[in-house]
Amino acid sequence: MAKRQSSGGKIPEDVRPTFDTVSKMVDDFCRQHLNDEYAVLCRTLTEQLARKRPSPLLSGKLNTWACAIIRTIESSLLSSPLLYTVCLGAV
């Protein structure tokens, strides 16, 4: 699994525990079923959601957020053949 790459933004302290939990769920899923490129893209999206004020991660179920993050990245990649080729090495 790729190292956890951070975009450099600071995650607010009130969101940190939720962010850590959702990130772990997403990372675990990517490790088991996807690849490093998915993990990095999902991590970036999770960080963006955590920094948003107010953070939407603080409402709703954490497993729903993890699933939505993965699905959003998957949908983006599948709808963009160029991005799909670059990120996943498709021919």
C-alpha positions as CSV (number, residue, x, y, z in Angstrom):
1,M,0.0,0.0,0.0
2,A,1.2,3.5,-0.8
3,K,2.4,5.7,2.0
4,R,-0.3,8.0,3.3
5,Q,0.3,11.1,1.2
6,S,-1.0,14.3,2.6
7,S,-1.8,17.3,0.6
8,G,-0.2,19.4,3.3
9,G,-3.5,20.8,4.7
10,K,-4.1,20.6,8.4
11,I,-7.1,18.6,9.5
12,P,-9.1,20.4,12.2
13,E,-8.8,18.8,15.6
14,D,-12.5,18.3,16.0
15,V,-12.6,16.3,12.8
16,R,-9.4,14.3,13.3
17,P,-10.9,11.2,15.0
18,T,-13.6,10.9,12.3
19,F,-11.0,11.5,9.6
20,D,-8.7,8.9,11.0
21,T,-11.6,6.3,11.2
22,V,-12.9,7.0,7.7
23,S,-9.3,7.0,6.2
24,K,-8.5,3.7,7.8
25,M,-11.7,2.1,6.4
26,V,-10.9,3.5,2.9
27,D,-7.3,2.4,3.1
28,D,-8.2,-1.1,4.2
29,F,-10.7,-1.5,1.4
30,C,-8.2,-0.1,-1.2
31,R,-5.5,-2.5,0.1
32,Q,-7.8,-5.5,-0.1
33,H,-9.7,-4.8,-3.4
34,L,-8.1,-2.0,-5.4
35,N,-4.6,-0.5,-5.7
36,D,-2.3,2.3,-4.6
37,E,-3.6,4.9,-7.0
38,Y,-7.1,4.5,-5.7
39,A,-5.8,4.8,-2.2
40,V,-4.1,8.1,-2.9
41,L,-7.1,9.6,-4.7
42,C,-9.5,8.4,-2.0
43,R,-7.1,9.9,0.7
44,T,-7.1,13.2,-1.1
45,L,-10.9,13.4,-1.2
46,T,-11.1,12.4,2.4
47,E,-8.7,15.2,3.4
48,Q,-10.7,17.7,1.4
49,L,-14.0,16.7,3.1
50,A,-12.3,16.8,6.5
51,R,-11.0,20.4,5.9
52,K,-14.3,21.7,4.6
53,R,-16.2,23.9,7.1
54,P,-18.3,22.5,8.5
55,S,-17.0,19.1,7.7
56,P,-19.7,16.9,6.2
57,L,-17.8,13.9,7.7
58,L,-19.2,14.8,11.1
59,S,-22.8,14.0,10.1
60,G,-24.0,10.6,8.9
61,K,-22.5,7.1,9.3
62,L,-18.8,6.7,8.9
63,N,-19.1,3.5,6.8
64,T,-21.4,5.4,4.5
65,W,-18.8,8.1,4.0
66,A,-16.1,5.6,3.3
67,C,-18.3,3.9,0.7
68,A,-19.3,7.2,-0.9
69,I,-15.6,8.3,-1.1
70,I,-14.6,5.1,-2.9
71,R,-17.6,5.2,-5.2
72,T,-17.0,8.8,-6.1
73,I,-13.4,8.1,-7.1
74,E,-14.5,4.9,-9.0
75,S,-17.2,6.8,-10.9
76,S,-14.8,9.6,-11.8
77,L,-12.2,7.2,-13.1
78,L,-14.7,5.1,-15.1
79,S,-16.2,8.2,-16.7
80,S,-12.9,9.6,-17.8
81,P,-11.0,7.2,-20.1
82,L,-7.8,9.3,-19.9
83,L,-7.8,9.5,-16.2
84,Y,-8.5,5.7,-16.1
85,T,-5.6,5.1,-18.3
86,V,-3.2,7.3,-16.4
87,C,-4.2,6.1,-12.9
88,L,-4.9,2.4,-13.5
89,G,-2.7,1.7,-16.5
90,A,-5.5,0.5,-18.7
91,V,-4.7,0.0,-22.4
